[in-house]
């Protein structure tokens, strides 16, 4: 039997304060309530309040300024970027996004995609390939793959840009619900067609972010392979050591 363990009080308080920062209750550049005020507001002990504030400072949400108190910082950059590639791939409006639809059609399922979708290597899937551009420069190539069961009754095979995202389209047409995403990052040399579209010189690798979108049961609904020129990327993460 699995048991759910409630997080410590200081973690719950830190989560509450973080939500207030995110929703604008505590705006960037303003002071958070004093320790005494937080003790009275939340009915928690001073050590609990101090630990919650220290946790938020460590994660970049707050900072101490001598003679002024504890200040709300802008939302930490590493938090802002989490799951960005996956979310953008699923929620991009092709008709409104900068870039162009390159290919639409049935293709043999790539090995990595077959594994993610739980399909045999001999299967075919629908691919929609979109080239993202900024100021006329190709910056990202997104190839999205859909199993046959997700295609019937949709407009995914249309060779015109979709109005709205593939996620919205599938949730409306197939009555499915996207629940969570897994991202797998790897590096490789691009195929000739990929290098041509991304305008890459010979020998420049790409970062491949394989975005696997699933419903609550774990069934894969869509897989997108997001290719980024590796010479223009920098990866950063922040994590606790305790």
C-alpha positions in Angstrom: 0.0 0.0 0.0 1.3 3.5 -0.9 1.1 6.2 1.7 1.2 10.0 1.0 3.5 11.8 3.3 2.6 15.4 4.0 5.6 17.8 3.6 7.0 19.6 6.6 5.3 22.8 7.8 8.1 25.0 6.6 7.9 23.5 3.1 4.1 24.0 3.0 4.6 27.7 4.1 7.3 28.2 1.4 4.9 26.8 -1.2 2.1 29.2 0.0 4.5 32.2 -0.2 5.7 31.1 -3.6 2.2 30.9 -4.9 1.6 34.5 -3.7 4.7 35.6 -5.5 3.5 33.9 -8.7 0.0 35.4 -8.6 1.4 38.9 -7.9 0.2 39.2 -4.2 3.9 39.8 -3.4 5.2 41.7 -6.4 8.9 41.8 -7.5 10.9 44.5 -5.7 8.5 44.7 -2.7 9.1 43.6 0.9 7.5 40.4 2.1 5.7 40.6 5.5 8.0 40.5 8.5 8.7 37.3 10.4 6.3 38.5 13.2 3.6 39.2 10.7 4.0 35.8 9.0 3.9 34.1 12.5 0.6 35.8 13.3 -0.9 35.3 9.8 -0.1 31.6 9.4 -0.1 30.6 13.1 3.3 28.9 12.8 6.4 29.2 15.0 9.2 31.6 14.2 11.7 28.7 13.4 9.2 27.4 10.8 8.8 30.9 9.3 12.6 31.4 9.2 13.2 28.0 7.5 10.5 28.8 4.9 12.1 32.1 4.1 15.6 30.6 3.9 14.3 28.0 1.4 12.8 30.7 -0.8 16.0 32.6 -0.7 18.0 29.6 -1.6 15.8 28.9 -4.6 16.0 32.5 -5.8 12.5 33.8 -5.0 13.6 36.1 -2.2 16.7 38.1 -1.2 17.8 39.9 1.9 18.9 43.6 1.6 20.7 45.1 4.6 18.6 47.7 6.2 15.6 47.0 4.1 14.4 43.5 4.8 13.5 40.6 2.7 12.7 41.5 -1.0 10.8 39.6 -3.6 12.9 38.9 -6.7 11.7 38.3 -10.2 10.7 34.7 -10.8 13.9 32.6 -10.9 15.1 32.1 -14.5 15.6 28.3 -14.0 12.0 28.0 -12.9 10.8 30.1 -15.8 12.5 27.8 -18.3 11.4 24.5 -16.9 9.5 22.3 -19.4 9.5 25.3 -21.8 10.4 23.2 -24.9 7.8 20.6 -24.2 5.0 23.1 -23.5 5.9 25.2 -26.6 5.9 22.2 -28.8 2.4 21.1 -27.5 0.8 24.6 -27.4 2.3 26.3 -30.4 -0.4 27.9 -32.7 1.0 27.1 -36.2 -1.2 29.7 -37.8 0.1 32.5 -35.5 3.7 31.4 -34.8 6.7 32.8 -36.5 7.9 30.1 -38.9 6.4 27.7 -41.4 4.9 24.3 -41.8 7.4 22.1 -43.7 6.0 18.6 -44.0 2.8 16.7 -43.2 2.5 13.1 -44.0 2.6 9.4 -43.0 6.2 8.2 -42.2 7.8 5.1 -40.8 8.0 5.6 -37.1 11.5 6.6 -35.9 13.0 4.1 -33.4 13.0 6.6 -30.4 9.4 7.6 -31.2 8.2 4.0 -31.6 9.6 3.2 -28.1 7.8 6.3 -26.6 4.5 5.5 -28.3 4.7 1.8 -27.6 4.5 0.9 -31.4 6.3 -1.7 -33.4 9.2 -0.5 -35.6 7.2 -1.4 -38.7 4.4 1.0 -37.8 3.6 4.3 -39.6 2.7 7.5 -37.8 1.6 10.9 -38.9 4.3 13.6 -38.8 3.9 17.4 -38.8 7.2 19.3 -39.1 7.3 23.0 -38.2 10.3 25.3 -38.6 10.5 28.0 -36.0 12.1 31.2 -37.2 13.1 34.4 -35.4 13.9 37.5 -37.5 14.1 35.3 -40.6 16.6 32.9 -39.0 15.8 29.2 -38.4 16.1 28.5 -34.7 14.2 25.3 -34.0 12.8 22.4 -36.0 9.9 20.5 -34.4 8.7 17.2 -35.7 5.6 16.0 -34.0 4.4 12.4 -34.4 0.9 11.0 -33.8 -0.3 7.4 -33.7 -3.1 6.4 -36.1 -5.6 6.3 -33.3 -5.0 10.0 -32.6 -5.4 11.1 -36.3 -8.8 9.8 -37.3 -11.5 12.5 -37.0 -9.0 15.3 -36.8 -7.4 17.9 -39.2 -3.9 16.8 -38.3 -3.3 15.5 -41.9 -4.2 18.9 -43.4 -1.2 20.4 -45.1 -2.1 23.9 -43.9 -1.1 25.4 -40.5 -3.5 24.5 -37.7 -5.4 27.3 -36.0 -4.7 26.6 -32.4 -2.3 24.1 -30.9 -2.2 20.3 -31.5 -3.0 19.9 -27.8 -6.2 21.9 -28.1 -7.1 20.2 -31.3 -6.7 16.7 -29.9 -8.4 17.5 -26.6 -11.4 18.9 -28.5 -11.6 16.3 -31.3 -10.5 13.1 -29.5 -11.8 14.0 -26.0 -8.5 13.2 -24.5 -6.7 15.1 -21.8 -3.0 15.9 -21.7 -1.7 15.3 -18.2 2.1 15.3 -18.1 5.2 15.5 -20.2 8.5 13.6 -20.2 11.5 15.3 -21.9 14.6 13.4 -23.0 17.6 15.4 -24.1 20.4 14.0 -26.3 23.0 15.3 -28.8 23.6 14.0 -32.3 24.6 15.1 -35.8 21.7 16.2 -37.8 20.4 14.4 -40.9 21.0 16.2 -44.2 17.5 17.5 -44.4 17.6 18.8 -40.8 20.9 20.5 -41.3 19.6 22.2 -44.5 16.4 23.5 -42.8 18.4 24.7 -39.7 21.1 26.2 -42.0 23.8 24.4 -40.1 27.4 24.1 -41.3 28.9 20.6 -41.6 29.8 19.1 -38.3 27.6 21.2 -36.1 25.5 18.9 -33.8 22.0 19.5 -32.6 20.3 19.0 -29.3 17.3 16.8 -29.5 14.6 17.3 -26.9 12.2 14.3 -27.2 8.9 15.5 -25.8 6.5 12.7 -24.8 3.0 14.0 -23.9 0.8 11.5 -21.9 -2.6 11.3 -20.4 -3.2 10.5 -16.7 -3.0 6.8 -17.4 0.4 7.1 -19.0 -0.7 6.6 -22.6 1.4 8.6 -25.0 -0.7 11.0 -27.1 1.9 12.9 -29.0 5.7 12.8 -29.3 7.6 15.8 -30.6 11.3 15.8 -31.5 12.6 19.4 -31.0 15.9 20.0 -32.7 18.1 23.0 -31.6 21.5 24.0 -33.0 23.9 22.9 -30.2 26.3 25.8 -30.8 23.5 28.3 -29.8 22.3 26.6 -26.6 23.3 26.6 -23.0 21.7 24.3 -20.4 21.4 25.3 -16.8 19.8 23.7 -13.8 19.6 24.4 -10.1 19.0 21.6 -7.5 19.3 20.9 -3.8 22.0 18.7 -2.4 20.1 17.6 0.8 
